[in-house]
Amino acid sequence: MTPAAAPPIATRGLTKRFGRLTAVDSLDLAVERGEVFGFLGPNGAGKTTTIRLLLGFLNPTAGAAAVFGRPGADPAIRRRIGYLPADLALDPRYTACDVIEFFGALRGGCDRQFTASLLERFALDPARPLGDLSTGNRRKVGIVQAFMHRPDLLILDGPTSGLDPLLQQEFHRLIREEVARGATVFLSSHVLPEVEALASRVGILRKGRLVTLASIDDLRRKARQRIDIFTAGPVPRGLFEAVSGVRSVAYHDGGVQLVVEGTVDAVIKAAAALTVERIYTPGQDLEDLFLEYYDASDET
């Protein structure tokens, strides 16, 4: 496969061991051009180690990883990547301007007009030393340096940690704009609502192994949601227990609480036999589904 046709990220049997610990275990993965791929897992699942293998910061114990068909450590490939690590360690004496100039020189230049717009967009003063900045403002510096050269691939590890909700939304808009331009995003996070809002596909990692690979839509179809149905009178026992998709039923004085997997169409049709005063649901809960992959694995 030519570099022009190669996927932004591809791994085959990628494995990394540290002594007896297997941090990444036989990972097979392909990320397509122009997609936002969510890489999920709790702390210690192997997400950051995978990223370091992709970028060539670590050498694999077995298997291989390629970025646009070549090693991630290749300087020509590095120029096409925007990387935001979970912890961006920079000399506190540097200013944001110093960081921009340094990384810009490493990459052979950056889009100065776009960089200025990013600084304004995230309300970041480039003249202040990093040591004087809050956690959120240091995170902004990391975002600017990752995006400023308009990379083809963005590898982001917990990108919105420390940002307030308004800036998180601004960051989401920036991601969508860059994807519309043609960029690919590899988003590693344990913040499920963020991944759900941005990603088209996700991979869930557990103890270094990929336990599922699915589209967000597929996960939503499998996800469970809690529904409270409040009625004018008591709910007949047995009305919902055999309804398609219902996983649990709990009766209370005001009605019934259900946990439903997938579509709620059959539940609504069954509820039509009641005098329904109010229906409350917090929506589909991808976090519950995410945790099920861990609970199920722990039972084996």
Disulfide bonds with the S-S distance in Angstrom:
none
